[in-house]
Structure formats: structure tokens, C-alpha cells
């Protein structure tokens, strides 16, 4: 489905504030409330908008460490291990990648002890041949995908 200017403007408004009322969205982008309501329903039905969520500051709720981990995985076990890794609540993202590693993992840990546990239990499973963990020192930009 191709997005037109109105669809993109609706999404832009909701990315800025997902709690924004449909009336406010309509006023901000200069279309009728019915247009916003119908477009939003279509965007949700087609799964372009997959959901709404609360954005939390990880440092303020005790997730002080962010890591990016490159994994080399035994041939034939990639999907199996990625699925197991994805089940851990500390894991935010599991990606198939090109290059030196087979998979990249984005994860958060509460402290060094929690990261040690993640490394020894999740990132060292049988079938993981090599892992390289990178600490995130500063987050320059982190945001959801935008279409605006």
C-alpha cells in the first residue's frame, strides 16, 4: 500500500504523540475528523501501524547498560537460536545481518552482574561459536521508524 501525504501526516502526528486525539490530528493537518478516523483504521487494518506503546527512559527505570552483540552461529542453527535469544526480556532486537557475524543482538541489562548473566546464559548457548559485545557509551539517536 502506498502512503500519500495525508497518511504520512497522520503518522507524523502520532509518532510525536500517540495519545493525540483524532480531532487534534485533524486540526493539525487540516482534514476532517472522518478522514483521520477512516485513514487511521485503514493504516491499522493493513498493519502499517502495528500498535501504540509507551516510550520509557531506560536509565530512569534501572536499565543502565545497553549492548550490541555480534554472534557467529553454528551452521543450520541460526533460526533456532535467534528464537531462543529473542525470548529473553533483556533482548530488544535480534537481526540477521551480512558481514562478519550471522546475527546482531540489541539488549539492555540492569548492571554488570545482569550483563554477566545475559552473556553466560543467553549469549553463550550451545551453537553460538563466537560473540563480541559492544557497550553503548552514548545514545545519539534512537527512535522508531518514521515515514514522514
JOKAGI-V843106 format. One record per helix or strand of 2 or more residues. SS is the DSSP state (@ for helix, = for strand). FROM is the first residue (numbers start at 1). TO is the last residue. If there is no record, write none. Layout:
((SS,FROM,TO) (SS,FROM,TO))
This chain:
((@,5,16) (@,22,29) (@,33,45) (@,58,61) (=,65,73) (@,78,86) (=,91,96) (=,103,109) (@,112,122) (=,128,135))
